[in-house]
Amino acid sequence: MREVVILEKVYGDRSGFEKLNKKLRSLLGELDVEWKLSAVKKNWVKVTLSGEDEEVSANLVREEFGEVPYSLKNVEEGQSYRGRFIDLGKVGYGAYVDIGVFRPAPKDALLPLYYLKKTFGDIPVRGMIRRFGWVDNLPVEVEVTRVEFGAREVELAFTEEQLKRIKSWISDGFDKLFVVGTISEKVEEALIRTGHGRDVKRLEELGLMETLLVLKKGTQAPGIIKAIGPHLPGAVFGAIKFEEKP
């Protein structure tokens, strides 16, 4: 038996399990292996594989989805990790990111306030969260800048690539919606059902259960949330809004 905790979380309406099973069928369908999916600490997904081809299957799964670091001793300064915002707005001294550290105890890493202010200007953390549409579980690419093994502290910065994306999201003039807690197919269904498909310029999958909607000029995020929200009971929304010019 092989176990891999992949870089995806399932939460909200839990529709991600079904989607993941489909992806695994196309990835491992030809191999002599069975798998089981389960959610472990903090909703990370564990793939348990058994059968003749379990080892090669585990490697394919790691290659396709990535794997959490598990232990603090595997976290290296200068390395990049794919994590998720967690407990946003609960503290004023930064923003926490869960990168998948379970041992010796579960530990989230910190984007410290001095770094966020240096990067985005002198705005309180809660102001950034509102302005940038950040929500818990939103996937982010981060780089570890400092690890204190004794104090079990990890400090982060956004990767260059992630920073570029955030800066383009907040400067291009298009309202945006982050929809987390359901799969992109359900978001599309809700848009079609409410007749708002025509208001979306682009839909982008950020993760298994995280979708970015870039809205067309003149379409405002709050109106779309109001329309599709009732059709997506497991979902949480974050919005980047631009003021309409008179």
Secondary structure, 3 states (H helix, E strand, C coil): CEEEEEEEECCCCCCHHHHHHHHHHHHHCCCCCEEEEEECHHHEEEEEEECCCHHHHHHHHHHHHCECCEEHHHCCCCCEEEEEEECCCCCCCEEEEEEEEEECCCEEEEEEHHHHHHHHCCCCHHHHHHHHCCCCCCEEEEEEEEEECCCCEEEEEECHHHHHHHHHHCCCCCCEEEEECCCHHHHHHHHHHCCCHHHEEEEEEEECCEEEEEECCCCCHHHHHHHHHHHCCCCEEEEECCCCCC
